[in-house]
C-alpha cells in the first residue's frame, strides 16, 4: 500500500532522496494549510554525527487556514517511510495531515 510523504525541506532534493532511498522520488506540488515554518536547534547526537545541520526547519501547527506551507507530496512505500523515521532527528515526530489536494500525507514536525 502506498504512503504519501509531504516534504517542505531537504527531502525534496534528489541528492538526499538518492542517499536515503537509492532512487529519485516523483512528486507533485501541494500545500499544507494551518501550519507555518519555524526553525529549531537539533541536539540529537546521532543526527549531528551523520553530518546534519544543527539548525533545522520544522513545522508548527497554527490552525490558521491563512498559514500555508508549500511543498511536494511523494508516494513512498511503508518501508521507505520507516527509513525517514530513522533519518529525521529525535526532536521530530511523524503526523498525518490532509493536504490542500485532498491527499492524506505524513509530515515530520517538532515533537
VOLO-668682 format. One record per residue: residue number from 1; residue in three letters; chain; z, y, x of N, C-alpha, C in turn. Coordinates in Angstrom, 2 decimals. Last residue first. Example, Ala and Ser with C-alpha at 12.3 -4.5 7.8 and 13.67 -1.06 7.14 Angstrom:
residues 2
  doza  rovo  lumti      n_z      n_y      n_x     ca_z     ca_y     ca_x      c_z      c_y      c_x
     2   SER      A     7.08    -2.25    12.85     7.14    -1.06    13.67     7.87     0.03    12.90
     1   ALA      A     7.80    -5.69    13.19     7.80    -4.50    12.30     7.80    -3.30    13.20
***
This chain:
residues 111
  doza  rovo  lumti      n_z      n_y      n_x     ca_z     ca_y     ca_x      c_z      c_y      c_x
   111   UNK      A    17.89    17.57     8.59    18.81    16.67     7.87    20.00    17.42     7.28
   110   UNK      A    14.84    19.25     8.20    16.16    19.23     8.81    17.12    18.42     7.93
   109   UNK      A    12.12    17.00     7.40    12.79    18.29     7.40    14.18    18.12     7.97
   108   UNK      A     9.08    15.55     6.73    10.27    15.50     7.59    10.82    16.90     7.65
   107   UNK      A     7.64    14.04     3.80     7.77    15.13     4.76     9.00    14.85     5.61
   106   UNK      A     5.36    12.09     1.92     6.58    12.17     2.71     6.51    13.38     3.63
   105   UNK      A     4.00    12.73    -1.36     3.89    12.54     0.08     5.27    12.63     0.72
   104   UNK      A     2.01    12.52    -4.18     3.38    12.37    -3.67     3.25    12.02    -2.20
   103   UNK      A    -0.46    14.87    -5.22    -0.09    13.68    -4.44     1.39    13.70    -4.10
   102   UNK      A    -1.04    17.27    -6.35    -0.53    16.23    -7.25    -0.17    14.95    -6.52
   101   UNK      A    -1.67    19.34    -4.72    -2.79    18.49    -5.16    -2.36    17.45    -6.19
   100   UNK      A     0.79    20.31    -3.96     0.01    21.08    -4.93    -1.15    20.27    -5.50
    99   UNK      A     2.99    17.42    -3.75     2.15    18.47    -3.19     1.37    19.17    -4.29
    98   UNK      A     6.25    16.39    -4.03     4.99    16.49    -4.76     4.22    17.67    -4.18
    97   UNK      A     8.04    14.36    -1.61     7.77    15.60    -2.34     6.46    15.46    -3.11
    96   UNK      A    10.63    12.61     0.04     9.39    12.54    -0.74     9.25    13.80    -1.58
    95   UNK      A    11.80    12.87     3.41    11.98    13.11     1.97    10.62    13.05     1.28
    94   UNK      A    13.55    12.05     6.37    12.32    11.92     5.58    12.65    12.12     4.12
    93   UNK      A    15.17    14.28     8.65    15.21    13.19     7.69    13.88    13.19     6.93
    92   UNK      A    16.15    15.29    11.98    15.26    15.29    10.82    15.53    14.10     9.91
    91   UNK      A    17.65    14.98    14.23    18.02    16.09    13.33    17.18    16.12    12.06
    90   UNK      A    16.48    13.07    15.80    17.59    12.66    14.93    17.98    13.74    13.93
    89   UNK      A    12.88    13.69    15.80    14.24    13.77    16.35    15.29    13.40    15.31
    88   UNK      A    10.26    11.25    15.21    10.94    12.50    14.88    12.36    12.50    15.45
    87   UNK      A     9.64     8.59    15.90     9.09     9.71    16.67     9.88    11.00    16.45
    86   UNK      A    10.71     6.96    13.95    11.20     6.83    15.33    10.80     8.02    16.19
    85   UNK      A     9.23     7.82    11.74    10.70     7.87    11.69    11.28     7.82    13.10
    84   UNK      A     6.70     7.09    12.61     7.03     8.52    12.55     8.55     8.69    12.47
    83   UNK      A     6.90     4.35    12.29     6.68     4.89    13.63     7.04     6.38    13.67
    82   UNK      A     7.05     4.21     9.54     8.23     3.83    10.32     8.12     4.32    11.76
    81   UNK      A     4.42     4.91     9.01     5.49     5.80     8.56     6.78     5.48     9.31
    80   UNK      A     3.16     2.65     9.97     2.95     3.93    10.66     4.01     4.95    10.26
    79   UNK      A     4.01     0.82     8.05     4.41     0.63     9.45     4.23     1.92    10.25
    78   UNK      A     2.67     1.83     5.81     4.13     1.85     5.84     4.64     1.69     7.27
    77   UNK      A    -0.14     3.86     6.88     0.47     2.61     6.43     1.99     2.76     6.45
    76   UNK      A    -1.36     6.99     5.57    -0.85     6.14     6.65    -0.32     4.85     6.04
    75   UNK      A    -3.27     9.78     4.94    -2.94     8.45     4.43    -2.55     7.59     5.64
    74   UNK      A    -2.06    13.14     5.15    -2.72    11.99     5.76    -2.32    10.72     5.05
    73   UNK      A    -2.42    16.52     4.49    -1.88    15.25     4.00    -2.75    14.12     4.55
    72   UNK      A    -1.52    19.47     6.16    -2.52    18.43     5.97    -1.82    17.17     5.48
    71   UNK      A    -0.53    22.75     5.04    -0.55    21.65     5.99    -1.68    20.68     5.68
    70   UNK      A     1.42    25.54     4.18     0.10    24.93     4.27     0.14    23.84     5.33
    69   UNK      A     4.02    26.18     2.09     3.72    25.72     3.44     2.35    25.05     3.38
    68   UNK      A     5.39    28.86     0.16     4.45    27.76     0.36     4.33    27.42     1.85
    67   UNK      A     7.19    30.45    -2.31     7.24    29.99    -0.92     6.32    28.78    -0.78
    66   UNK      A     6.97    30.65    -5.01     6.19    31.60    -4.21     6.20    31.23    -2.73
    65   UNK      A     8.78    28.88    -6.06     7.38    28.48    -6.05     6.48    29.44    -5.26
    64   UNK      A    11.72    28.16    -4.53    10.96    29.33    -4.99     9.48    28.97    -4.91
    63   UNK      A    13.14    26.18    -3.33    12.89    26.03    -4.77    12.17    27.24    -5.37
    62   UNK      A    13.49    25.94    -0.66    13.95    27.18    -1.28    13.91    27.10    -2.81
    61   UNK      A    14.05    23.79     2.04    13.73    23.89     0.61    14.33    25.16     0.04
    60   UNK      A    12.60    24.14     5.13    13.81    24.40     4.36    13.39    24.54     2.91
    59   UNK      A    11.28    22.33     7.87    11.13    22.91     6.54    12.49    23.08     5.91
    58   UNK      A    10.77    23.16    11.35    11.27    22.30    10.28    10.98    23.00     8.96
    57   UNK      A     9.78    23.18    14.75     9.62    23.64    13.38    10.26    22.65    12.43
    56   UNK      A    12.01    23.27    17.57    11.04    22.58    16.72    10.98    23.23    15.35
    55   UNK      A    12.99    23.56    20.86    12.82    24.30    19.61    11.71    23.63    18.81
    54   UNK      A    12.64    21.68    22.91    13.99    21.88    22.36    13.94    22.64    21.02
    53   UNK      A     9.88    19.42    22.82    10.41    20.77    22.97    11.77    20.88    22.30
    52   UNK      A     9.86    16.15    24.33     9.81    17.02    23.16    10.43    18.38    23.43
    51   UNK      A    10.06    14.33    26.38     9.21    15.50    26.59     9.11    16.42    25.40
    50   UNK      A    11.88    12.35    26.08    10.47    11.98    25.91     9.52    13.15    26.05
    49   UNK      A    14.25    13.65    26.14    13.87    12.92    27.35    12.42    12.45    27.29
    48   UNK      A    14.35    14.62    23.50    14.17    15.56    24.61    13.73    14.85    25.89
    47   UNK      A    14.78    12.26    22.07    13.61    13.08    21.79    13.31    13.98    22.98
    46   UNK      A    17.23    11.42    23.16    16.07    10.55    23.20    14.77    11.32    23.00
    45   UNK      A    19.01    13.54    22.54    18.63    13.28    23.93    17.40    12.38    24.06
    44   UNK      A    18.84    15.95    20.16    18.63    14.51    20.29    18.15    14.18    21.71
    43   UNK      A    18.87    18.61    19.65    19.86    18.12    20.62    19.73    16.62    20.87
    42   UNK      A    16.79    21.33    18.86    16.95    19.88    18.91    17.96    19.52    19.99
    41   UNK      A    17.09    24.07    16.81    17.24    23.60    18.19    17.57    22.12    18.16
    40   UNK      A    14.57    25.01    14.40    15.90    24.54    14.79    15.89    24.15    16.26
    39   UNK      A    12.94    27.17    12.12    12.99    26.58    13.46    14.41    26.16    13.75
    38   UNK      A    10.94    26.97     9.13    12.05    27.50     9.91    11.99    26.84    11.28
    37   UNK      A     8.90    27.46     6.27     9.09    27.00     7.65    10.30    27.69     8.26
    36   UNK      A     9.85    26.67     2.91     9.39    27.60     3.93     9.64    26.99     5.30
    35   UNK      A     9.08    25.49    -0.42     9.62    25.30     0.93     9.13    26.44     1.81
    34   UNK      A     7.68    25.69    -2.75     9.13    25.66    -2.82     9.82    25.37    -1.50
    33   UNK      A     4.79    23.58    -2.20     5.45    24.72    -2.83     6.96    24.56    -2.79
    32   UNK      A     2.48    22.69     0.10     3.81    22.31    -0.38     4.48    23.57    -0.91
    31   UNK      A    -0.95    21.87     0.08     0.10    22.90     0.06     1.37    22.31    -0.51
    30   UNK      A    -3.60    20.61     2.19    -2.78    20.61     0.97    -1.69    21.66     1.14
    29   UNK      A    -6.55    19.19     3.63    -5.62    20.31     3.48    -4.85    20.19     2.17
    28   UNK      A    -6.57    15.74     4.56    -7.09    16.83     3.73    -6.07    17.95     3.67
    27   UNK      A    -7.40    13.45     7.28    -6.55    14.13     6.31    -7.27    15.21     5.54
    26   UNK      A    -7.32    10.69     9.32    -8.19    11.51     8.48    -7.31    12.13     7.42
    25   UNK      A    -6.07    10.26    12.65    -5.91    10.19    11.20    -6.93    11.08    10.51
    24   UNK      A    -7.05     8.36    15.36    -7.06     9.70    14.77    -7.00     9.54    13.26
    23   UNK      A    -4.82     5.99    16.96    -6.04     6.36    16.23    -5.91     7.80    15.74
    22   UNK      A    -2.37     5.36    17.88    -3.51     4.73    18.53    -4.82     4.99    17.82
    21   UNK      A    -0.14     6.65    16.92    -0.75     5.61    16.08    -1.88     4.84    16.76
    20   UNK      A     0.74     8.34    19.06     1.67     7.69    18.15     1.07     6.49    17.43
    19   UNK      A    -1.53     9.21    20.46    -0.37     8.69    21.19     0.54     7.87    20.28
    18   UNK      A    -3.18    10.10    18.36    -3.62     9.00    19.24    -2.46     8.38    19.99
    17   UNK      A    -1.58    12.19    17.34    -1.94    11.04    16.50    -2.35     9.84    17.35
    16   UNK      A    -1.53    13.96    19.51    -0.28    13.37    19.01    -0.56    12.12    18.18
    15   UNK      A    -4.28    14.59    19.61    -3.61    14.02    20.78    -2.32    13.32    20.35
    14   UNK      A    -4.80    15.82    17.13    -5.38    14.49    17.41    -4.71    13.83    18.61
    13   UNK      A    -2.24    17.33    15.25    -3.03    17.35    16.48    -3.51    15.94    16.81
    12   UNK      A    -0.53    17.07    13.20    -1.91    17.41    12.83    -2.83    17.37    14.05
    11   UNK      A     1.93    16.73    14.28     1.23    15.51    13.86    -0.17    15.79    13.33
    10   UNK      A     2.94    19.34    14.70     2.27    18.63    15.79     1.53    17.36    15.36
     9   UNK      A     2.82    20.49    11.36     3.05    20.78    12.77     2.25    19.88    13.69
     8   UNK      A     2.82    19.64     8.85     2.68    21.09     9.00     2.80    21.49    10.47
     7   UNK      A     1.86    16.86     6.94     2.20    17.42     8.24     1.90    18.90     8.27
     6   UNK      A     2.69    14.38     4.76     2.31    15.79     4.83     2.79    16.34     6.16
     5   UNK      A     1.53    11.21     4.15     2.37    11.98     5.04     1.84    13.40     5.09
     4   UNK      A     1.52     8.50     1.94     0.96     9.80     2.29     1.99    10.59     3.07
     3   UNK      A     0.65     5.05     2.10     1.66     6.09     2.04     0.97     7.39     2.40
     2   UNK      A    -0.80     2.21     0.52    -0.92     3.44     1.31     0.28     4.36     1.06
     1   UNK      A     0.00    -1.19     0.84     0.00     0.00     0.00     0.00     1.24     0.88
***
